[in-house]
């Protein structure tokens, strides 16, 4: 029995690892782009002199640190990141459910 486990362990480990990556890691990877966009926007608003149509250096009102403050903007960002992650898990669940 031990010999068989040593010989065939990749056939058991690889599907388990693939399921873990698809089910747990992928939604985190999908969140990299929105998080990087948030960081880029915050840096660009502080460095650039460009103004949007409303006179703010931020493209969206919920990102306006000058009006809302860092605490509220970070709270909004964390809420959106959590919602994005939850949506990713729902998509993975729908994939596995075959819907």
C-alpha positions in Angstrom: 0.0 0.0 0.0 2.8 2.4 0.9 4.5 1.7 -2.4 1.4 2.5 -4.3 0.9 5.8 -2.5 4.5 6.8 -3.2 4.2 5.9 -6.8 0.8 7.5 -7.5 0.8 10.6 -5.2 0.9 13.1 -8.1 -2.5 11.7 -9.4 -4.1 12.6 -6.0 -2.2 15.8 -5.2 -2.5 17.5 -8.6 -6.3 17.5 -8.9 -6.6 18.6 -5.3 -4.1 21.5 -5.9 -5.9 22.5 -9.1 -9.3 22.6 -7.2 -7.7 24.7 -4.5 -6.3 27.2 -6.9 -9.5 27.5 -8.9 -11.7 27.6 -5.9 -9.7 29.8 -3.5 -6.8 31.6 -5.2 -8.4 32.7 -8.5 -10.9 35.2 -6.9 -7.9 36.8 -5.1 -6.0 37.1 -8.4 -9.1 38.7 -10.0 -8.9 41.4 -7.4 -5.4 42.4 -8.2 -6.4 44.7 -11.1 -9.1 46.7 -9.2 -6.7 47.1 -6.2 -3.9 48.2 -8.5 -6.2 50.7 -10.2 -7.2 52.1 -6.8 -3.5 52.6 -5.8 -2.6 54.1 -9.2 -5.5 56.5 -8.9 -4.6 57.7 -5.4 -0.9 58.2 -6.5 -1.9 59.9 -9.7 -4.3 62.3 -8.0 -1.6 63.5 -5.6 1.1 63.8 -8.3 -0.7 65.0 -11.4 -2.3 68.4 -11.9 -5.1 66.9 -14.2 -8.6 67.6 -13.1 -11.8 65.8 -14.2 -15.0 67.4 -15.2 -16.1 68.1 -11.6 -12.8 69.8 -10.8 -11.6 66.9 -8.7 -8.3 65.0 -9.3 -10.3 61.8 -8.6 -12.3 60.1 -11.3 -15.2 59.0 -9.0 -16.8 60.8 -6.1 -16.3 57.8 -3.7 -12.6 58.0 -4.3 -12.3 61.8 -3.4 -10.0 61.9 -0.4 -10.2 65.6 -0.2 -14.0 65.5 0.3 -14.4 62.3 2.3 -11.1 61.7 4.1 -8.8 58.8 4.0 -10.7 56.7 6.5 -14.0 56.7 4.6 -12.3 56.2 1.2 -10.3 53.2 2.6 -13.5 51.8 4.2 -15.3 52.1 0.8 -12.4 50.4 -0.9 -12.3 47.5 1.5 -16.1 47.1 1.1 -15.8 47.1 -2.6 -12.8 44.6 -2.4 -14.9 42.3 -0.2 -17.8 42.5 -2.6 -15.6 41.8 -5.5 -14.1 38.8 -3.7 -17.5 37.5 -2.8 -18.7 37.8 -6.4 -15.6 35.9 -7.5 -16.5 33.1 -5.1 -20.1 33.1 -6.4 -18.7 32.7 -9.9 -16.5 29.8 -8.9 -19.5 28.2 -7.1 -21.7 28.6 -10.2 -18.9 27.0 -12.3 -18.7 24.0 -10.0 -22.5 23.8 -9.8 -22.7 23.6 -13.6 -25.0 26.5 -13.9 
